[in-house]
Amino acid sequence: MADWSEARDILAVRLDTLGDVLMTTPALRALKVSGPGRRVTLLTSPPGAAVARLVPEIDEVIVYEAPWLKATAPRENSAPDFDMIRLLHEKNFDAAVIFTVYSQNPLPSAMLCFLADIPLRLAHCRENPYQLLTDWVRETEPEQGIRHEVQRQLDLVGVVGAVTPDERMSLSFSAAAEARVGERLAQLPLDLTRPWAVIHPGATAASRRYPPEYFAEVARQLTERGVTLLFTGSGGEGELIADIRRMAGGVGHSLAGELGLEELSALIARSPLLISNNTGPAHMAAALGTPVVDLYALTNPQHTPWAVPSRVLSHDVPCKWCYGSVCREGHHLCLRGVLPEEVVAAALELLTPAPVGIAR
């Protein structure tokens, strides 16, 4: 096959985690709608697969723990990689698109697709890929400017004629999940006709966590202003949420460990506002159209909320764009410099309905 217009069965490779997959969904939609009868299969990590199953544009999900990504646990041999090559070969894909952030090397994934005999292979690449890519888009970031991650991937697939007028991110949930969330909310002493918000205080990377004592002050002040708060997080974040609520005087309600990803999506979609670190739920809110106050650690510049009312809060520091999972300077000032009063003001601004005819 020599022409992307003829490609019907496309493999999309995005081996990162939840937020990265969501920020790729507009490009996946472009691939899907740019040819009749197209199928899009996503090759992704286990966390990426969890959210990919809630993306309507994705027809099939293949889970792969690639040894060239930092999140993959060490393993004894290369047998899983040869197994994956065989599986991809058997699938007989017409084309593959390899999605990466600009700091990642696409060539291991390109080699995987080459060995699986996928005839068309597209990616950004800094160095000459020779035969590993049939369609090479030269990597220009960050030297020539940085794009939002969503725009970066839309630009990539646009090179082969895949475009869409709908550039929103994509995420869905079932009516059953929505009903389960409704039943759980009905068990709480909530008046959903009054202002309320979800606070998600956790994050995988330590460098992206707003201080718990600051979250507590935010919660206390918002409660004083009549805002009811629901705290969400994994079961392992239950203690963090308990500490925040204790420091705040016991305000709010904890749903830590109670919601699967689909139920969390339904809750965020229903919520008037999400207050979160720059982590997966912030991108879920953007995909679902929920306004978000994003406590944005300056680890990287291209992952702010996409196409949704938002307030992105950070404190400028000389060490910004460090890409570190742990603050190398040890001061966490890009987040510690954001005062709770700033977060409260941003939240109240987004919770206040705009006058008719005025867009935010």
C-alpha positions in Angstrom: 0.0 0.0 0.0 1.4 3.4 -1.0 -1.4 5.8 -0.3 -2.9 6.8 3.1 -6.3 7.4 1.4 -6.6 3.7 0.9 -5.7 2.8 4.5 -8.7 1.2 6.3 -7.1 -0.6 9.3 -4.9 1.9 11.2 -2.7 1.2 14.2 -2.3 4.2 16.5 0.7 3.9 18.9 0.5 6.0 22.1 2.4 4.2 24.8 1.9 6.8 27.5 -0.7 7.2 30.2 -4.2 8.5 30.7 -3.9 12.2 30.0 -1.6 11.6 26.9 -4.2 9.2 25.4 -7.0 11.7 25.9 -4.9 14.5 24.3 -4.5 12.3 21.3 -8.2 11.7 20.8 -8.8 14.6 18.4 -6.1 13.2 16.1 -7.6 9.7 16.4 -11.0 11.2 15.4 -9.3 12.8 12.4 -7.9 9.4 11.4 -11.3 7.7 11.9 -13.4 10.1 9.9 -10.9 10.8 7.0 -11.6 7.5 5.2 -14.7 5.3 4.7 -15.0 2.3 6.9 -11.9 3.0 8.8 -11.0 1.1 12.0 -8.6 2.6 14.6 -6.7 0.3 17.0 -4.7 1.8 19.8 -1.5 0.2 21.1 -1.0 1.7 24.6 0.1 1.1 28.2 -2.1 -0.4 30.8 -3.2 3.0 32.2 -3.7 4.3 28.7 -5.9 1.2 27.9 -8.2 1.9 30.9 -9.3 5.3 29.5 -9.0 4.2 25.8 -11.9 1.8 26.3 -14.1 4.9 27.1 -13.2 6.6 23.8 -15.8 6.0 21.0 -13.3 6.6 18.2 -11.2 3.6 19.2 -12.3 0.3 17.9 -9.8 -2.0 19.6 -7.2 -1.6 22.3 -4.0 -3.6 22.5 -2.0 -3.4 25.8 1.8 -3.3 25.5 4.3 -2.4 28.2 7.2 -1.1 26.1 10.6 -1.5 27.6 11.7 1.9 26.3 9.3 3.8 28.6 10.2 4.6 32.2 6.9 3.3 33.6 7.6 -0.3 32.5 8.9 -2.7 35.1 12.1 -4.5 34.4 11.7 -7.9 32.7 13.9 -10.9 32.1 13.8 -11.1 28.3 12.5 -9.8 25.0 9.8 -12.5 24.6 6.9 -10.0 25.1 8.3 -7.8 22.3 8.6 -10.7 19.8 5.1 -11.7 20.8 3.8 -8.2 20.1 5.5 -8.1 16.7 3.8 -11.4 15.8 0.4 -10.1 17.0 0.7 -6.9 15.0 1.8 -8.8 11.9 -1.3 -11.1 12.2 -3.6 -8.0 12.5 -2.4 -7.0 9.0 -2.7 -3.2 9.6 -2.6 -0.9 6.6 -0.8 1.9 8.4 0.6 3.0 11.7 0.8 6.4 13.4 3.3 6.8 16.2 2.3 9.5 18.7 5.0 10.9 21.0 5.8 14.0 23.0 8.8 15.8 21.6 11.2 14.5 24.2 10.5 10.9 23.2 12.2 8.9 20.5 9.7 7.3 18.1 12.2 4.9 16.5 11.7 1.9 18.9 7.9 2.0 18.0 8.8 2.5 14.4 11.0 -0.6 14.4 8.2 -2.6 16.0 5.8 -1.5 13.2 8.5 -2.1 10.6 9.1 -5.7 11.8 5.4 -6.3 11.8 5.3 -5.4 8.1 2.9 -2.4 8.5 3.4 -0.7 5.1 2.8 2.9 6.1 4.4 4.4 9.2 4.1 8.1 10.3 5.8 9.9 13.2 7.7 13.0 14.3 11.4 12.2 14.4 14.5 14.3 15.2 16.9 12.1 13.3 16.7 10.5 9.9 14.7 7.3 10.3 15.6 6.0 6.9 13.3 3.0 6.1 11.7 2.8 9.6 9.3 5.6 8.6 7.6 6.0 5.3 6.3 9.4 6.3 8.8 11.4 8.3 7.7 14.7 10.0 10.8 16.5 11.2 10.8 17.2 14.9 11.1 21.0 15.4 10.1 21.2 19.1 11.2 22.8 21.4 13.8 24.7 19.3 11.2 26.3 17.0 8.4 26.7 19.5 6.1 24.4 21.4 2.6 23.4 20.5 -0.1 22.1 22.8 0.0 18.3 22.8 -3.5 18.2 21.1 -2.4 20.5 18.3 0.9 18.6 17.9 -0.9 15.3 17.1 -3.5 17.0 14.9 -0.7 18.5 12.9 0.9 15.1 12.6 -2.0 13.3 11.1 -2.9 16.3 9.0 0.3 15.6 7.0 -1.4 12.5 5.6 -4.7 14.2 5.0 -6.5 13.2 8.3 -8.5 16.2 9.5 -11.6 16.9 11.5 -13.7 20.0 12.2 -14.3 18.7 15.8 -11.1 19.2 17.7 -12.5 18.5 21.1 -11.1 15.6 23.2 -13.2 12.5 23.5 -14.4 10.6 26.5 -17.6 8.7 27.2 -19.3 6.8 30.0 -22.3 4.5 30.1 -25.8 5.3 31.4 -25.2 2.6 34.1 -22.1 4.4 35.4 -24.1 7.7 35.4 -26.9 6.0 37.4 -24.4 4.6 39.9 -22.9 8.0 40.5 -26.4 9.5 40.9 -27.3 6.9 43.5 -24.1 7.6 45.4 -24.7 11.3 45.4 -28.2 10.7 46.6 -26.8 9.1 49.7 -24.8 12.2 50.6 -26.3 15.3 52.3 -25.9 17.4 49.2 -28.0 20.1 47.7 -27.0 20.0 44.0 -29.0 23.1 43.3 -26.3 25.1 45.2 -22.7 25.5 44.1 -20.5 22.4 44.4 -17.2 21.2 43.1 -14.9 18.2 42.9 -11.4 18.4 44.3 -8.9 15.8 43.1 -5.7 16.4 45.2 -3.6 13.5 44.1 -1.0 13.1 41.3 1.3 10.3 40.4 4.4 12.5 40.2 5.5 14.2 43.4 6.5 17.3 41.4 2.9 17.9 40.4 1.2 17.8 43.8 -0.1 21.0 45.3 0.6 20.9 49.1 -2.1 19.2 51.2 -2.2 22.0 53.7 -2.9 24.5 50.8 -5.7 22.2 49.5 -7.1 22.2 53.1 -7.1 26.0 53.1 -8.8 26.1 49.7 -11.4 23.7 51.0 -12.0 25.6 54.1 -12.5 29.0 52.3 -14.7 27.6 49.6 -16.9 25.9 52.2 -17.2 29.2 54.1 -18.5 30.7 50.8 -21.2 28.1 50.5 -19.5 25.7 48.1 -20.0 22.0 48.8 -17.0 19.8 48.0 -16.5 16.2 46.9 -13.0 14.8 47.2 -12.0 12.1 44.7 -8.9 9.8 44.5 -7.7 6.3 44.4 -8.0 4.0 47.5 -4.3 4.8 48.1 -5.1 8.5 48.3 -7.7 8.0 51.0 -5.3 9.0 53.8 -4.2 12.1 51.9 -7.9 13.2 51.5 -8.6 12.4 55.1 -5.7 14.6 56.2 -6.8 17.5 54.0 -10.4 17.3 55.3 -9.1 17.1 58.9 -6.9 20.2 58.4 -9.9 22.0 56.8 -12.2 21.2 59.8 -13.9 18.1 58.4 -15.4 19.8 55.4 -16.6 18.1 52.3 -17.2 14.4 51.5 -14.7 11.8 50.4 -15.3 9.4 47.6 -11.7 8.1 47.7 -11.4 4.5 46.3 -15.2 4.4 45.5 -15.2 5.3 41.8 -13.8 3.4 38.8 -12.6 5.4 35.9 -16.0 5.4 34.2 -17.8 6.5 37.4 -15.2 9.2 37.9 -15.9 10.4 34.3 -19.6 10.5 35.0 -19.1 12.5 38.2 -16.7 15.0 36.6 -19.2 15.4 33.7 -21.9 16.2 36.2 -19.8 18.6 38.4 -19.9 22.3 37.8 -16.1 22.5 38.5 -13.0 20.4 39.0 -10.1 21.6 41.1 -7.1 19.4 40.4 -3.4 19.1 40.0 -2.2 18.7 36.4 -3.0 15.0 36.2 -5.4 12.7 34.4 -8.7 14.1 35.8 -7.8 17.6 34.6 -7.8 16.2 31.0 -10.9 14.2 31.7 -12.6 17.4 32.7 -11.5 19.1 29.5 -12.7 16.1 27.4 -16.1 16.3 29.2 -16.6 20.0 29.0 -16.3 20.6 32.7 -14.5 23.8 33.8 -11.3 23.2 35.7 -8.9 25.0 38.0 -5.6 23.4 37.0 -2.8 23.6 39.6 -0.1 23.4 37.0 3.4 22.5 38.0 5.8 23.9 35.6 7.3 20.6 34.6 6.3 20.9 31.0 4.5 23.6 29.0 2.2 21.7 26.5 -0.4 19.9 28.7 -2.8 22.7 29.8 -6.6 22.1 29.6 -7.8 22.0 26.0 -10.9 23.8 24.7 -12.7 24.2 28.1 -13.2 27.1 30.5 -10.2 26.9 32.8 -7.8 28.8 35.1 -4.2 27.5 35.0 -2.4 28.5 38.2 1.4 28.3 38.7 4.2 30.5 40.1 7.0 31.3 37.7 10.4 29.9 38.6 13.8 29.8 36.9 13.8 26.0 36.8 10.6 25.7 34.9 10.1 23.1 32.2 12.3 20.6 34.1 10.3 17.5 33.0 11.0 16.0 36.4 8.7 13.7 38.3 10.4 15.0 41.5 11.3 18.6 42.1 15.1 18.7 41.6 15.5 21.9 43.5 13.4 20.6 46.4 11.4 23.7 46.9 8.2 22.9 44.8 7.9 26.7 44.4 6.1 26.5 41.0 3.1 25.2 43.1 3.9 26.4 46.6 4.0 29.9 45.2 0.3 29.6 44.3 -1.6 31.0 47.3 -4.9 29.3 48.4 -6.6 32.6 47.9 -5.8 32.5 44.2 -7.3 29.1 43.9 -10.4 30.1 45.7 -10.8 33.2 43.5 -10.4 31.2 40.3 -12.9 28.6 41.5 -15.5 31.2 42.4 -15.0 32.9 39.0 -15.6 29.7 37.1 -18.6 28.8 39.4 -20.3 32.1 38.7 -22.5 31.9 35.6 -21.5 34.3 32.9 -24.1 36.9 31.9 -26.2 36.0 28.9 -24.4 36.7 25.7 -21.0 36.8 27.3 -18.6 33.9 26.7 -15.9 33.0 29.1 
